[in-house]
Amino acid sequence: MKRILIMRFFICLGLFSLYSGIVMAQKLVFRESQARLIEPKMNVYVKPLTVDLEIQKDPADATKGKKVSDIFTFTAKEVSAMGGDLAKIKAEALHLSVKKYEVDILVAATYYIKTQDKDDGVEVTITGYPATFKNWRTIDDKDYQWISTAYGVGMNETEKVKAITK
């Protein structure tokens, strides 16, 4: 009988310690912490660039810019591939003209667009002055002056009117 009582005692003690271990494990699993973190705000600022345009000279008259005109034809399939979007068609014609003259930009480009009767394609005539970018530099105070005059940046309405009427 003593043995049975001692056994029951140890079994109860074992169950109690097992139960308290589970309770303790549950208490260790749950934890709450709080801290404050101040992160420095980091941005990258790029100083704006400005560039000069050099328009190609007219071989016949060096005081004038060389005016070019090109005609590009796009088939119905090509127009469809561009989604029939007129802006995309004009951009493609501009790209082809700039590539043809090996320049960076076509200044004052104008477009004449007409459909073709035979296959519903389009014909784009693009005219402008081929030019290249020269003298890339970071912006300086004199550039800010003409930019603010041209675009009214940082000016109130009265200053904008004065800048335009100079």
TAURJO-V143133 format. One line per field, one symbol per residue. ss: DSSP state (H for helix, E for strand, L for the rest). phi: phi as a letter, one per 30 degrees, with the letter a starting at -180 (. if undefined). burial: I if it has 9 or more other ideal C-beta (glycine too) atoms within 8 Angstrom, else O. A space follows every 50 residues. Layout:
ss=???
phi=???
burial=???
This chain:
ss=LHHHHHHHHHHHHHHHHHHHHHHHHHHHHLLLLLLLLLLLLLLLLLLLEE EEEEELELLLLLLLELEEEEEEEELHHHHHHLLLLHHHHHHHHHHHHHHH HLLLEEEEEEEEEEELLLLLLEEEEEEEEEEEEEEEEELLHHHHHHHHHH HLLLLLHHHHHHHHHL
phi=.dddddddddddddddddddddddddddddbbbbbcbccddcbcccddcb bcccddddddbddcddcbbbcbccdedddddciiddddddddddeddddd chbcacdhdbbbbbdcddbidbccccblcdbbdbidaddbeddedddddd cidicddddddddddd
burial=OOOOOOOOOOOOOOOOOOOOOOOOOOOOOOOOOOOOOOOOOOOOOOOOOO IOIOIIOIOOOOOOIIIIOIOIIIOOOIIOOIOOOOOIIIOIIIOIIIOO IOIOIIIOIOIOIOOIOOOOIIIIIIIIIIIIIOOOOOIOOOIIOOIIIO OIOOIOOOIIOOIOOO
